[in-house]
Structures are given as C-alpha cells and as structure tokens.
Amino acid sequence: MKALLRRATAPPVAALPLPDRLTDGGLLLLTLIWGVNFAVVKGALDSVGPMAFNALRFPLAALTVFLILRLRGPLPRPERRHLLPILFLGVVGNGIYQILFIHALDLTRAGNVALLLATTPVWAALLAALFREGTLDGATVVGGVATMAGMGLVVVGGSADPAWSAETLRGDVLAAGAAFTWALYTVGSRGLLLRYGSVPVTAWTLWGGAAALVLIGLPELGRTEIGSLSPGVWGAVAFAGVLALGVSYVIWSRGVERLGSARTATYANLVPVVALFTAWATLGEFPVVLQWIGAAVILAGVVLARFGGRLRLRPGPRPPVPQAAAPETQRPESPRR
C-alpha cells in the first residue's frame, strides 16, 4: 500500500501555489455543509435504506462534479502509471468510506459520528509521517493517544443513552473506521492533486466510487417505494449529493492541493461543533457530560498532535526550517469527515 501511494509523488514545494483566502473561505463553508449534513442524512434514513440513499445521491454528486469540470475546460487524462492509485483512492474515499459513514449514521447518533470523524486529522498525521517520510515526535504520539482516549469517552458516554444498543456500538466502530479511511484518502491524494489539479482528481475518484456504490445499492433501491418518498427526503438526497458530496469534495480537494492534507484536515475540527448543535436542534440529540468531555479530549489531542512541538512558554530561537521541506513532513495543522 505504501508503494502504491508513493507512485504519485508531489513536486518540490517551490512549485506549490500560495494559500489564499478564497481557499480558506471555501473550507469554512464546507465545515458548515458537512456539519449540517449529519442531521440531514440521519433524518432521511428513517424513510430510505442507507445503500439506497447512496445510490440516489451519488449520481447527483457525479453530475455536479462533471458540470464543474466542464466549466473549467476539458477533462485531462491521467498517465497510465497513475491509474492504479486513482482506482485505489476512488475505492477508499468514495466507496469504503461512504459505506462506513452511511451505515454508522444509520446505527448510531449523528453527534457520535461527527465526534469520531473528528479524529481524522490525527490519522492523517500518522499516515503522512508513514507514507511521506515525516517524523513522529512525542507531541504527535501523545496527541494521538489522547484522541483515542476521547473516542473511548464518546463511545462509553453514549451507553448512558436509554436508546443505546449493540447496534449503537457497531455504528461507533464504523464511524471510527470511516475517519481512518478518509484520512487515507486525504493523504494519498496529495501527489495526484498537485500534478493534475483538484477537480480532475475529484472527478476520477468520485466517478469510480459512484459506479460501485450505485451497483451495490441497486438491490435495496429496488425494494424502495420511490414514489412514496417525501419532498423532505428528496431534499436530503439533493443536499447530500450536490452540496455535501459534489461541491464539498471539490472544495476539500482544492484545499489539499493548495494548503496540504495536514492543514486542510484542520477544518474538520469545526465539523463536529456544527453537527452537535444541528443534531440537538433538529433530532433532539444532546450529548451527555462524558461525551462532552470526550469531545474536548479529542480536540485537545488534535491540537497537541499539530502544535505540541511548536508551543513555547518562553520566547527563544527557533530552529531553521529547510526550504525544501514539504508540508507533509510537518505535523498536521488539524479529516476529519
């Protein structure tokens, strides 16, 4: 797997464009969309099965990315040596991840899924260090351990809910797996994004994943009475397909392309905050005290993993940073999803 991801090697950092405010603004909009999306999808799953829902929303997402691409010009073709990495990333980021995510939402609380997906930046830190020869210092390791502890508090705290069951625990485990797969997609796509651009890579990986998810969801979709679905469910399909997938994936990929996978994953930390309040307002889900503590521990762990080695109690000389150092060799500034 390591060799597979290395095949799409990033160019020298001197070739990278400078971050701009538009990219950061787009990522802030993305956190709002993704934060609301948890409650939107959770509500729709009361009326339609998870795989049927995916089969409905992914064609919309694929069409959205296609239209965005057409506005930018013709679709470039990837080099033959990159076909296997693109296929792998499409299966991971738009196949496995979405299956884990949708089933997690179906089985557990929307707030739980949002909090567990907030561990994505730590996974991204570990994977970036592994696949891009980065370094793992004490702060990153301690931050990772703290994040895992916070995940445990979220899961254990959820057991205090009268509606808790073994299915809830299964959903929590699936959400944790989704966080890891999205981090793998984020880190693995970095080199391809720098080579081809955000929209083409998003299109290639999304189209491949969409085809697989539609085929998998067809049996459940065939058992669904499409004509009986309410306008609210169709609105959820449109929101989740066009905005939460099509538009948001392009924004996310642009962020990875311009800011790096580590810094982009930072914005995922805001998603659970929006998701918790949205789920509280629309679904009546209110986290127990232990889950609030777990959320705080998760976010503290992410901050420590990113900034631990840079925080200083006293001013002092900073070590020189080599100009050739790529963003992925640094600790993530945070992916998540």
Residue, then its C-alpha position, 0 to 999 in steps of 0.5 A: m500500500k505504501a508503494l502504491l501511494r508513493r507512485a504519485t509523488a508531489p513536486p518540490v514545494a517551490a512549485l506549490p501555489l500560495p494559500d489564499r483566502l478564497t481557499d480558506g473561505g471555501l473550507l469554512l463553508l464546507t465545515l458548515i455543509w458537512g456539519v449540517n449534513f449529519a442531521v440531514v442524512k440521519g433524518a432521511l434514513d428513517s424513510v430510505g435504506p442507507m445503500a439506497f440513499n447512496a445510490l440516489r445521491f451519488p449520481l447527483a454528486a457525479l453530475t455536479v462534479f462533471l458540470i464543474l469540470r466542464l466549466r473549467g475546460p476539458l477533462p485531462r487524462p491521467e498517465r497510465r502509471h497513475l491509474l492504479p492509485i486513482l482506482f485505489l483512492g476512488v475505492v477508499g474515499n468514495g466507496i469504503y468510506q461512504i459505506l462506513f459513514i452511511h451505515a454508522l449514521d444509520l446505527t448510531r447518533a449523528g453527534n457520535v459520528a461527527l465526534l469520531l470523524a473528528t479524529t481524522p486529522v490525527w490519522a492523517a498525521l500518522l499516515a503522512a509521517l508513514f507514507r511521506e517520510g515525516t517524523l513522529d515526535g512525542a507531541t504527535v504520539v501523545g496527541g494521538v493517544a489522547t484522541m483515542a482516549g476521547m473516542g473511548l469517552v464518546v463511545v462509553g458516554g453514549s451507553a448512558d443513552p436509554a436508546w443505546s444498543a449493540e447496534t449503537l456500538r457497531g455504528d461507533v466502530l464504523a464511524a471510527g473506521a470511516a475517519f481512518t479511511w478518509a484520512l487515507y484518502t486525504v493523504g494519498s491524494r496529495g501527489l495526484l492533486l498537485r500534478y493534475g489539479s483538484v477537480p480532475v482528481t475529484a472527478w476520477t475518484l468520485w466517478g469510480g466510487a459512484a459506479a460501485l456504490v450505485l451497483i451495490g445499492l441497486p438491490e435495496l433501491g429496488r425494494t424502495e417505494i420511490g414514489s412514496l418518498s417525501p419532498g423532505v427526503w428528496g431534499a436530503v438526497a439533493f443536499a447530500g449529493v450536490l452540496a455535501l458530496g459534489v461541491s464539498y469534495v471539490i472544495w476539500s480537494r482544492g484545499v489539499e492541493r493548495l494548503g496540504s492534507a495536514r492543514t486542510a484536515t484542520y477544518a474538520n475540527l469545526v465539523p463536529v461543533v456544527a453537527l452537535f448543535t444541528a443534531w440537538a436542534t433538529l433530532g433532539e440529540f444532546p450529548v451527555v457530560l462524558q461525551w462532552i468531555g470526550a469531545a474536548v479530549i479529542l480536540a485537545g489531542v488534535v491540537l497537541a498532535r499539530f502544535g505540541g512541538r511548536l508551543r513555547l512558554r518562553p520566547g527563544p530561537r527557533p530552529p531553521v526550517p529547510q526550504a525544501a521541506a514539504p508540508e507533509t513532513q510537518r505535523p498536521e495543522s488539524p479529516r476529519r469527515 
